[in-house]
Amino acid sequence: MRLGIFCFVGLLLSADLASAQTPKPGSPSPSPGPKLPEVRPALVGTAPNSLINTIDTADLIKKGQKEAAVMFSCLVAPTGQVVRSGAYRGTRGSELLEQELLKRLPTARFIPAVHNHQPVIAVFYGTVKFAVANGKPRLRIFANQQLEEVDKETDFIDPQPYVGQDSKFTGLHYPETGSMVAVTGVVELALKVDAKGNLTNLQVLSEEPPLLGFGGAALSDFSGAKFVPAFRNGQPVESSVKIPVYYKPSA
């Protein structure tokens, strides 16, 4: 199992992203668009530049990729751009799929998350499944990392922590480990989030390596976080999910 490490460093958007949304002096006021919903998760979408339409399935077949699955996370800006991304927990023999996924994520465009009728920066948790049937590719991308949901290929969407408004989530912060050797930490979190996006329970299920503070860092980073709630059948629902959290030391 190969791990592509995903860590937020400086979670706020760059000045370029901010300025791209700021009207220039003298510019005509944009015409009002349709009102955004009260809440909406970040979504893959179906545009030509969406992730589902940019992964080169023909090339994957040509290179010999067999049935495989890879989990990934990405930070989706209010513009739909991917700011940070990484892949992990791939099934055996998923290297080609992972490489193609990581190649396409930086330029893919998502439908941004919405909270309180405003686009927000949010974390998207996804799983890519690839197979070949009768010589033809079958690519599916799920907006969750819950194995039972992915196996059943449901429309369930994981709750997504967001930045700003009333959320205290500001990303992941590598802890003071007390170790002279820089190590990567992996924490498995259990989250319970109600249908309003409130975190009602947070628990560390495991941390590796142990006793270096990664579990405590994850509890600190997610305490006070607000979420775009999980969705099922297009409606917000209460959820209990497990997510992996990776801590990578800065260079």
N, C-alpha and C positions, 0 to 999 in steps of 0.2 A: 504494500500500500504506500503510495507516494503522497506526500503532503506539500501542497503549495501554500505558503504562509500568507495570511491576510491580517494586516494590522493597520489601525488608523493612526496616523501621525499628522497632527494639525488638521483636525476634522473640518474646520470651517472652510468654506469655499474660497478659492483664490480671488484676487482682485479682478482678474480677467472675467471670471464667471459672474461676479457681482456687477461689473460695469456693463456686461452684455445685456443685463436686464434693466439698466438704468437709462431712462430717456435722455438724450443729449439736448443741451439748451437749444431752443429754437425749433426742435423737432415737433411735428404735429402730434397731438395727443392720439394714442391708438384708440381705435373704435372698441367699445366694450364688447367682450366676448361672452359666450354663455356662462352662466354662473356655475362655478365648480361645486361638486357635491360636498357635503359636510365632512365626509371621510372617504378615502379611497387608498388602497395599497398601491405601491409601485408595481407595475405590471410589465411583462415582456413586450406585449403589443404585437401587431402584425404588419407594421410598416416595412418598406423595403430595407431600411437600415436597422431593423430590429434583430435581436440576437438569433431568433429562430430562422430568419431569412438570410443571415450572413454566414452561418456555419456551413462550410463546404462539404456536404455529405458525399458528393461524387468523389472528391479527393480522398476522403476517409476510406471509402470502399477500395479505391485504387491502391491505397497504401496498405490495405489489409486489416483495417480495424474491424473487429468482430463485436459481438454484443458487449456493451460496457455502460457504466454509469459513473458520473462524477458529480460531487457536490461543489457548490461555489457560493461565494458571497460578494456583493458589490455595494458600494455606496452610491446611491442615485441622487443626483442634484435636482433642484426644482426645474431645471431645463430638460431633464431626462438624460443628461450626460452621465457617464460612469466616471466617478472621481477616483475610486480605489477598487481593486478587485483581487480575487485570489481563488484558487481551486484546491480541493483537498478530499480525502476519503474516497479516492477512486477505486473501483473494483479492479480485480486482477486483469491485466492486459488492457487497461484504459489509457495508456500513455499517449497514444495518438489523439484520442478524443480530448484529453486534457490540454495538450499542446494547441489544438485547434480552438478550443474554448478560450484559452488565455490569449490567443492571437486576436480573437474577434471581440472580446469584452471591452477593451479600451475605446473602440469606435462605435460600439452598439448604442442605440438610443432606446431608452425605456419610456413608458408612460410614468410620469413622476407621481409620487405619493401626495395625498392631499389630507390636511387636517384643518378643521375649522374653516373650510372653504379656501384654504391657501396652500399652494405647493410647498412642500417641506423636503429637507434632506432626510433620507431614510435608508436603512439597511435592508437590502433584498437578499433573502436566503433561497437558493434554488438548487435544483437537481436536474442534470441533463442525462437522458437515456438514449442510447443509440443501438440500433439493431439492423440486420440485413435479412430481408424476407424475399425469397424468389428473386434474388439479385437486385432488389430495390431497397434504398435506405429508409429507415423509420426513425425519425428524430422527434423526441418529445422533451419539452422543458417544463418542469413543475416549479411552482412558486412556494415550495416547502421542502423540508428535509426530514420529514417524519416517515420512517421506512414503511409503515403500514399504509399510509396515504399514497406514497409513491408506488408501491407494489400494486395497489388497486387502481392507480391512475385517476384519482379523484381530482376535483377542482379546488381542494382545500388550499388556503394561502396562509402561511405562517404569519404571526404577528410581527410587525416591523418597528423597531425602535426608531424614533425620529429626533432630530435636533431642532432646538428652538421652541418658541411659544412657551408652553408650560412644562416642557420636558427638561430634565436636568442631565440627560444623556449627552456627553461630549466626546464619546469615543473611548478607546482603550488606552490605558496608561500602564506602561511596563513598570513593575514594582521594583523596589530595592530588595534584591534577592540575598545580598550578603555574600554572594559567590564571586570568586575571582574569574570565573569562566562564564562568558555570555551564553545563555541557553535559551531555547525556545520553549515556552510554556503552553500547554494545552489544557483547557478547563471545559468540562461538560456541565452545562447549566440546565436545571429544570425550571421552567417558567410557567406561571399561571397568570393569564391576562384576561380580564373580563371583556365584555362586548363593547365597553366604552374606551378600552385601551389602557385601563389602569392595571399596574402590576400588583397582583394580590398575593403572590408567593414567589420566592426566589431561593433556590437551593443549589449548592455545589454537589454534584454527583461524583465527580472525580477530578483530580488534578495531576498533571504529570510534567515535570518531576514534582514530587511532594515536598512539603516543608520549605518551599522557597517563596511563598507569598502569592502565588498565582491565583489560588482560590479566593483569597481575600481581595485581591485586585479586581477580580471579576465581580464579586459582590459589591464592591465600592463603585465600580464603573456603571453597573446596571441599577443600583439603588437610586430611586428618584426618576428613573427613566419612564417616559410615557410612550405608548405604542399606537400605531395604526393597528386596530385589532385584527385578529384572524378573520378570514372570510370563508364562508361555505355557501355554495349555491347563490353567490352574489350578495350575501348578507353578512354583516358583522356578527361574530359569535364568540362566546367564551371559549378559551382554549387552554390546554396543558401541553406544552411542547418541550423538547430537548434540543439544545443548540450547542455546537462546539464553539469555543472562543480561543483564538490563537494569540499569543503574546510573543512578538519577535523583538529582540534587542535592536536598538538603532545602530546604524553603521558607525 
